[in-house]
């Protein structure tokens, strides 16, 4: 270049960066073009760049409580109301983002749609919808399923549109190869069974413990209007049912605490208080197990050799845990036993299956399940001391059952 001439050249930033300013050689920057002044000697142009980053956000609807969203597994954002949201940490240009639900209200399930991709501009289109749990049960061709997003309904699952709220689909699972369980059929294994007389002045099916009555067996159900047994593999929903305590019956699982309390009340009984339940299970000597203080692996149904959820669906894929209320789970081998089948699992007063088989709801308004289930072993405590307090009173799955108590009549 001849002395006194000016130079013009194009400045281009590396990917993910933008030119902020350029100075030197008496020149100026216009867009991406830098033009120097007349060059009369050696000089230097200094370019300042800044990293390009975009905000990540969207909107929340129908939230009732506190929601914690997470971006890329490490950036948390607490949301307490409907409306727009944005994470505090921006994402570099062309960087990946993935919005997930970390925690959600106990009575709702929230779904993220349009929540992942590469950031090439500010993201405002992520859609988070929250729904009450009771509207997320669905069925397709008689097969029970759960409402979820189409992207989450993968693997050995089938998505059916039109039966779920919002943009959700009814997602139904395939069972393990070789399964003979038909989820569209409601078996009635308790037909022909009846309660026996109570003892100590207690109602049918009950025993006297101290000054109150307790169901001898885990409860099963009959329809209030017909006295026909209810299928123990199906949640009763809004059907009016009555609790009964019968030997050799498949006990009622898949039931929440509100329904269990209503079924007891329809029988003129009530759910046991925590203290009553513990007294009934542990006996007057406050034993660890109904049968004593030394564990026996064969006494109660509490050591299933396989996980029934894995057995039912034949896979370890994470989606199977969306179907813990599937009716085929408790119909799988080595799962739920009929009442009194484990004859050594009996308390001093003669109450059966208070440890293992099914967890049992108590009257605790915060939601307490006691005694463990057939696949829990010592999880959450041994025998009578096993206690689960992580669910709301409207929760149910293949482990949740109950028995009733009553005042001594």
N, C-alpha and C positions, 0 to 999 in steps of 0.2 A: 504494500500500500504506500502510495506517495505521501510525503509529509504534507499535512494540512487537509487531507481527505477525511471524510467520515465513513464509518463502517456500519452496516445493518445486518443483523443476524437474528435467528429464531431461537428462543429459549424453550426447552421442553423438559418438564419435571419427570422424574421417575414415577412409575405407577404407585398410586396411593398418596402422592404429594401434589401440591399446587404452588406455583410461583407467587410469592407474596410481594416482593419488591426486587429491584435491581438498581445498582448505583455504580458510578465510576466512569472515567474517560469523558466526563462532561456530557453524558448522554441521558436518554430518557426511555422509559418502558411504555409501550402501547400494546395492550393485549399480550401476546406472546412474542412481540417483536421489540428488540432493543436497538436503538440508533445512537451511536456515539457522536460527540462533537468532533471538530477538526483534530486529528491526531498529530501531535508535534513531538511525540516521544513515547517511550514505553509506558503503558498504563494498564490498570486491572479493573475488570468489571466484577462486582460482588453480587451474587444472587442469593436472596433469602427465600427459603421454601417452608411450607407448613404442611403437616400431615393432614390429609383429607379424612374426616370422620363424620359419620351420620348418626342422628338420633334414631332410636328404635322404640316404637310405641304403637298404640292403637286405641281401642275403646273396650270398656267393660259394660255389660248389661245384665240386669236382673240379679245383682249381687245382694245377698242378705247376710252380712257379717264381714269377716276379715279374710282377704285373699292375699297370698304371697306368690307373686310371679317371679320367674327366674329366667335370665337370658344367658345362654351358653354355659349353663351349669354353675355359674359363680356370681352373677350380678343379681341380687335380690331387690324386689320392689314390693312394698306393702301397699295394698289398695283396699279402701274401706267404703267406697261408694261408686256408683255408676258414672260413666263418662270417660273422657280421654285419659291416657296415661303415657308416660315415657320413662325409660330407664335413665339413670343418672350417667352411666358410662356409655359413651358413643362407640360406634364400631367403625373400624378403618374401612376406607373405600374398597369394595369388592370382598370385604371380610364376611364371613358367615355369621348368621345370627339364628338362634332357635329359642323361641319363647315356650316355656313349659309352666305348668302349675306345680308349685312346691307344696303349699298347704292351702286348704280351702275350708269353708264353714262345714261343721259336722253334719248339717242337714242339707247340704247341697253338693253337687258335683259340677265343676267348671271345666269347660272345654276351650281349647285354643285352636282357631282356624286362621289360615294365612299368617302363620306365626314363624315361618322359617324361610331362609333364602340367602342371597348375597346382597349386601348393602351397596347400592349404586346411587342412592339418594336417601333423604330422610324417610323413614318407614312410619306410616301412620295407619296402615290398613290391617294390622293384626286385630282379630275379632275374638273377644273372650265372652262366652255366654255361660251363665250359671243357671242350673235347674234344680228344683227340689228332687230329692231322691225318689219319691214315690211316683214320679212321672217318667222314670227312666227304665222301668220294666216294660218289655214288649214281647211280642211273639210273631213268628212268621211261619205260616203253614202249620200252626200248632206247636212249633218248636220254641221253647222259651229263650229269650235273648236279652240283650241290654242295649240301650240307646247310647251311641257314641259317634265320633266323627268317622267319615269314610276312610280317612288315612289310617286311623287306628284299628280299623276292621280288616286286618290282614291275616296272613297265615291260613290256617285251616278254619276260616270263618267266612260266613256269607253275609253280605250287606244287602238289606232291603229297604228301599226308600218309601216314605209315605206314612209310616206309622209312629214316628217319633216327633217330638217338638223341634222347632227351629230347623236347622239344616242337618240334624242328626239322622243317622240311619239305624235300623234295627239290625244288630249284629248277632248272628246265631252261630254257635260252634258246631264243628263236626266231632263226633265221639271217636274214641280210640278204635283202631282196626279190630274187627272181631267182636265189638260190643253188641250185646243182644238187648240192651236197654232201649226202650222206645219212649222218648220224653213226651210224646203226645198222649200216652196212656197213663191214667191215674190209678195205680194199683190200690186194692182195698184188702190188705193183708189182715186186718183186724175184724173182719166180718165174723159174726158168731161168737165173739168173746164178750164177757160180761164182768162187771165188778162183783166182788164178794163183800160180805158184811164187814162193817168196820168193827174195831175193838174199843173197849173203854168208853162206850157211848159216842164214838165218832161216826161220821157218815160213812157210807159205802166206800170201800177202797182205801180207808184211812186207818192209821194207828195212833194211839195216844202216846205222846211224848211229853213228860212233865204235865203241864196244864193246857196243852194245845194239841191239835190233831194234825197229822202230816200224811200226805199220800204215800202209800206203801211203795208205789212204782212211779217212774217218770210218766208224765201225763200223755195221753192220746186224746183225740177229739171225736165228737159226734156232732152232726148237724142238729141244731136246736129244733128245727121244725119237723124233722123226720126220725131223729135218733139213729140215722144211718152213719156208720163210721166215715170220717173224713180221711182222705188219703194223707198219710203222714209224710209224704214226700213233696207236698204242695203247701205253700203259704195260704192261709185261709182267706186272705184279703178282707173284704167287707162282709163275708158270710158269717151269720150268727152261729157260733159253735159253743159246745159245752165241754169242759175238761172232765175226763174220766181217768181212773187209775186201775189198770187191768194187767194181770199177769199174762206173759207170753205175747204181748202186743208190741208192734213196732211203735216206739214212742214218737211223738210229734216233734220234728225239727222244723227248720225254716220259719220260725215264728218269732216275732218281736215281743218286747216286754208289754207294750200296750195291748196287743192281742192276747197274750198269755193272761194278763190281769183280767181282761174281759171274759175270757173263757172260764177262769176260776170263779168269777162273780156269777156267771150264769149257772154254775153248779152250787151256788150258795157258799162258796169258799173265797179265798183270796190268795195272793202270792205270799210266800213266807218272808218275814223280815230277815235281815242278815243274821241277827242273833239266833232266831229260831232255826234257820237253815243250818248254821254251824252247830248248834246244840243237837239237832237231829242227826247230822252226819258224824260228829265226833263222839257222841254219847256222853254219859255223865262224867266219864273220866277224861274228856277232852283229848281223845286219841287223834293221831295224824291221819289215819285211814279209818274207814267205817269198821274194819275188822281188827284193828289194833295199831300198834306203833311201828311194826316191822313190815317193810314193803314186800308184797308178793306179786311177782310178774304175771301170775295166772289168776289172781283173785277177781280183778275187775277188768272191764274192757277199756284199757287205757294204753295199750302198746301195739297199735296196728302196725304190721310190718311194712306197709307201704302208705304213701300219702294218697288219699282217695281222689284228690283233685287231679294229680298226675296220672293216676290209673284211669280215671274217667275219660280224659282227653288224650292220653297217650303222648304227651309232649311236656317239655319244661318251658315252653315259650311263655313270656310274661302275660300274654292275653288271657290265659286260663284263669287268672285270679279275678277277672271280671265276672266269672260265672260260679261264684261260691254258693249260689242258691240254686244251682242246677239240680233238678230232681233225680238225676241218675247217680249223683255222687254217693248218696246213702244207700243205693241199690248195688254198689260195687262190692266185690268179695272183700272179706276181712274188714268190714266197716261197721255199721250200726247193728247192735244186737237187740233181740227182743227182750222185753223186761223180765228180769229174774233169771235169764239164761245163765249168767255168771252167779251161781248160787252162793259162792263164797264172798261175793261183794255185798255184804249185808251188815247192817249196824246191829248194835246190841238189842235194840227194840224191834228189829225185823224189817228195816227199810232197805230196799234194794237199789243198787246202781247210783248211789250218791257221789261216787268217785268214778270218773270215766263215762263212757257211752255218750251222753250229751251234757254240755254245759247247761246250767239251770239258772233262769232268771230269778232274781229276788225282787222284793218290793222297793228297793233303793231307787228313788226318783232320778238319781244321776245315771242309772244304768249299770247294774252289777250282775255278772255271770259267775257262778261258782261250780266247783267240782271237776272242771276239766272235761275233755271229751275223749273219744276212742283213739284219736290220733295225736293227742297233746302230750302224753307221758307226764313228765314233771314240769312242763311248761307253766309258768306263772304260779308255781307252788306245788307241793306234794299233796295228793289225795284231797282230803277235805279242805286243805289250805289253798288250793288252786283258786285264784280269783282273777277275773278279767274286767277291767274298768275302762276300756278304750273305745266303747261303742255308745251311741245314743240309744234311747229306749225304743226307737223305731227301726233299729238295725236287726237284720236276720241273716242267717246263712245255714249251711248244713250242720253246724255244731250247736245251734241255739235251741234249747228245749226248756222245760220247766216242770215243776210239780207244785201242787197247791197245799196250803195250810188252812186251818179253820180254828175258831175258838172251840173249846171243849163244850159240846152241847150236852 
